[in-house]
Amino acid sequence: MSSDSRPILITGGAGFIGSNLADRLAGEGHEVIVYDALSRPGVDRNLAWLKERHDERVTHILGDVRDEDELVRAAADAKAVFHMAAQVAVTTSLVDPREDFEINVKGTINLLDSVRTRGEPVPVIFASTNKVYGDLADIEFDELDGRYEPRGDAARSGIDESRPLDFHTPYGCSKGAADQYVIDYARSFGVPTAVLRMSCIYGQRQMGTEDQGWVAHFLIRALENKPITIYGDGRQVRDILDVGDAVNAYVSALDRIEQVQGRAFNLGGGPANAVSLLELIDEMRTITGRKIELGFEDWRQGDQRWFVADTSAVRQALDLPEARGWREGVARLANWLAAERGLELHRELASAAE
């Protein structure tokens, strides 16, 4: 990054990924503006953690991305923007699709225009989702050893960026529309933008719930000896990625914005970190020493039986290192969650995760 002393704006900067990104940037000496409405439970603790670590470098603006005037003021002097703020749950979008639209689409337009109207090239890096590819219903699957595996090349390499977009659910539509607006602002207006379509990100500072942040949610339920509800049969597969690796990608995207502007990349753990829900829960039983009771409900609308990102494009374009292995990463998250809640893991496992 340049030596420009102006701040970097992170919308949703008190959230899970946003707070980890803010910590990285502030630790590297950047001034950071955390623009966050603090509407999600637990994010106020993330903000307090940031202020404790980087009080002089981190400024918080209590604001909503739907507030165009406040967002314009926040972005007025930013040298770059990471747009992480969003309505993040499929289930919530089905309950209130209008609010989902206003936050994810209108909020993104507000942010893009706050930069476009400045008349200078301010980079915008957008947090998108693998949900832009729909439910992958055209792919045929086999059930193998407790997981779904697609037939053909997808099983070996994963889904790449040439996959046609196919928005499902209001959440998929709103994030997908925002994704496309961000790309088009590079094409139509010369705003240097890039999009990272994320798989399942997990790690420290994740306040997981049933609707979003499911890896942390499963661990929290296990640590508290509470049953876990699985929607579907548990054989669905995701390529999970440690938040530290996600932050590496965001920072590198900004560093290389001139080379990657106007492009979208799939960002996930890749085939090496593809795991079914049942496999992950088995590992959590080992890590936590808990039995973990499971309950099963019907599949949720738009859920993918399998999604694994082909990460070759993002790794090459951003020169990313190998991602942290999922077993190590999940053990580290379990250790952090246990410490946060004053709970205990197996001593030898806790030590290995530190």
N, C-alpha and C positions, 0 to 999 in steps of 0.2 A: 504494500500500500504506500501511497505517497506520504510526504511529510506534512501535508495540509493539516493545519491545527483545528479546522472546523469539526463539529461533532458528526458522529454517525447516528442516524435515527433508526430505532428498531420499534416498529409497531408491534404490540403484543410482546414487548420486551421483558415483562415479568412472568410470562408463561414458561412452560417447560423448556422448549428449544430456545426461545428468545432469551431467557435468563442465562443459559449456558453460553450462548453467543455473546451476550453483553459482558459476561465475566471474562471471556477470552479476549475480546476487543479492548476492554478497560485494562486488563492485565498487560496488554501490549502497548499501553500508553495512549490509547485513543479516548477522546471525550465521547460519551455515549448519552443519547437522549432515549430514555425508556418511555414510550408513549403507550399507556395501558389504562384501561378503565377499571382494572382490578375486579372484574365481575366474576371470574372463575374462582371457586373456593380454593384457598391455599396459595394463590399467587402473591398475596401480600407478604407471605413468608419468604418467597423468592426475592421480592423487592428488598425486604429488610436485609437479607443475606447479601445482596449486591451492594447496598449502601454501607453495610458493615465492612465489606472488603475493599470498596472503591468509592468511598463517600465523595471525594473531591472530583472524581471523573464521571460519576453517574448522576444524571438529572432525571427526575421523574416528572412527567406531565400526565395528570389524571385526565384522560380524554378518550373519546369514542371515535372510531374511524368514520362513523356516520356524521360526525360534526365537522363539516367541511372547513369552516372558518378556523377552528382550533387546529385542525390538521395542517392547514396552510401555514399557520404561525409556527407550528412545530418543525415543518420542513423548510422554513424560509432560509436557513443558513446551513442546512445539512450538506455534507460533502458526498454522502451516499445513504441509501435507505435499504433496510431489510424489512420486507413486508410480511410479518408473521401473524398479525392479528386476524382472527377469523372466528366464525361460528364453526365448530369443529366436529359436530356429531351428526351422523345420518339420522338417528332417531329424532333429534331435536328439529331437524329440517322437515321431517314428515309431520310434526306437530304444528310448526309455525313456519311454512315455506316463505312467507313474505319477509319475516325478520331475517331468515337465512339469506335471502336475496339482498336485503338492504345492507347487511354487514359484509357479505362476501363479494358481491358485485358492485354495489354503489360505493361501499367503503374503499374498494380497490380503485375505482374510477376517481374518487376524491383524492386518493394518494397519488395516482399517476398524474392527474391534472395539477396538483400542487407542485409537482416537479416540472412538468411540461411548460407551465406558464412562467417559470423562472428564466427560460431562454438560455440555459446553459446545460451541458450534458452531465446530469446527476445520475449515477447508476442506481438501479432499483433491482434487487434480487427478491424473487417471489417464492414463497413456500406453497407449492401445489401438492397434489395427491395422486396416487395411483388409481383413485376412483374415476379419473377422467377416462379410463379404458373400459368402464362398465363392468358387467359381471362375467365376462369372458365365456359366455354361454356357448359360443361356437366351438370351443376347444373340448375335445373328448378326453375323459379322464379314466384312469384305472385306480382302484383302491389297492394299495400295496403297503403291507406292514404298518397299518394304522395311519396312513396318510394318502391323500390324493396325489397322483402323478399324471401329468398330461402326456398324451401320446405325441411322438414326433420331436422336432427340434426344440420346442419350447422348454421341455424338461431339462435339457442339457444347458441351455444358455440363458433362459429367462425371456421376459417380455422386453423388447427394445422400443425405441422411440418411433419406429415406423408403424407401430401398431395403430390402427385407426381409432380415433376418439369415439367414445360411445357413452354419453352421459346418462347415468341412471340415478334416480332419487333427486329431490330438490338440492341436496348437498352436492351431489355429483354435477348437477347443472350449474350451480352457483360457483363452485370452485373451478369447474371447467371453463365457464364463461370468463372468469377473472384471469385464468391461465392464458386464454387466447387474447384478451385485452392487453395483458402485459407484453406478450410477444408482438402484438400489432403496434403498440406504441413505439417499439424499436423500428418497425418497418415504416410506419406512417409519419412519425414525428421525430425520429432520430434519438429517442430516449434510450440510453444504453441499459437494456434490461436483460435478465436471464431468469429462467424458471427451473426449479428443482421439484420434480414430481416424486414425492416421498412414499416409500413403503412404511412399515411400522417402525417408528423410532422409539427407543426406550432408554432409560438411564436415570441418573441422579437428578433430583428436583422434579421428577414426574409425579404429579398428583393424580394417579390413575383412577378412572371411574369405569363403570360398566359400559358406558357409551364411547369412551375415548381414553387412550392410554392403557390398553388392556393388559400389557405385560406387567406393568406396575400394579394394576388392579388385581390381577391374579395373585401376585406375590403378597400384597396387603391382606387379601382374604386368607391366604394360606398362613401367614404369620399370626393372624388373629384367630386362627382355628375356626374360620367361617366357611361355609360351603361356597363353591364356585358354580355359577350357572353358565353353561355353554349353549350358544344358539347354533343349532346344527348338530353334527355328530362328532365334532372335535377333530376330524381328519383334515380339515381345511389347513392349508399351508401358507405361511407368510415368510418373507425374507426379512428378518428383524435386524436393525442396525443400531449400534450404540450411539448415543447422542454426541460423544466426542468425535466420532467419525463424521456425523452429520455436520457438526460445526466446522470441521476441517474443510468440507465441501463448500459451505457458504463463504468462508473466508477466502478460499481459493477462487471461487467464482468472482468475488469482488476484485481480487488481485489480477485476474485475467479477463476482466470484463470486455476489454477491447477485442479479444479473440473469440469470446463466447456470446457476445450480445446478440439478442434476437433468437436465441436457441433455448430449447427445453431439454432437460436431461432426467432420466429415471435414476433415482437415488435410493438404494436399499442395501441390504446385506449381501445380495446376490446368492447364487446357488450354494455357496459354502455355508451360508447362514440361514438356509431355508429349513423351517421346522414346523411340524404340525402342532396344533394346540395340545393334543394328547401327549406328544413327545415332550413338549415344554413343561407340561404339568408333572410328568414323571420326573423330570430333572428338578423341578421345584420341590418335589417330595424329598429328594435326596439332599438338596441344599438346606431346606428348612427343618427337616426332621419331623414334618407334620404329615398326617395321613392324607389330607385333602379330600373332602367329600365333593362329588360332582353331581350336578343336576343338569338335565337337558331340556331345551325348549326348541320350538320351531325355528327354522332358518329366518333370518331377518332380511328385509327387502334390499335387493342390490348386493347382497354379500357374495364375495368371490370364493369359489371352492379352493382356488389356488392362485396365488400371485407371487411371482419371483421376478425381480427386476434383472434385466441384462445390464450390468453396470460397466460394461466395457467402454462405452462412449464417455461417461462422466469421469471414469478413472483416467482415461487417456487425455481428455481435454483439460482436466483440472490437476493432473499429475498427483493423484491420490494414492496413499499407501494402502496396503491390505487392511481390510476392516477387522476390528477386534472380533475374535470368535464368540459365538453367542453364549456358549456355556460360561466362559470367563466373564462376559459382560453381565449376564443375568445374576451370577454369583455376586458381583460387585454391587449391583442394584439391590439385591436382597440384603447385603451387609449394610448398605446405607439406610434402607427403609427400616431395618431392625433397630439401628442406632437412633433414628429419628423418633421411634416409638418406644424406646426403652425395652426392646425385646431381645431375646437371645437366639442365635443360630448355633449349630454344632461348632464347637470352639475351633476345630481344625479347619472347617470350611470357612468360617469367618476370617481366620488368619490368612488363608489362601486368597481370599477375595480382596484383601486390603491393598 
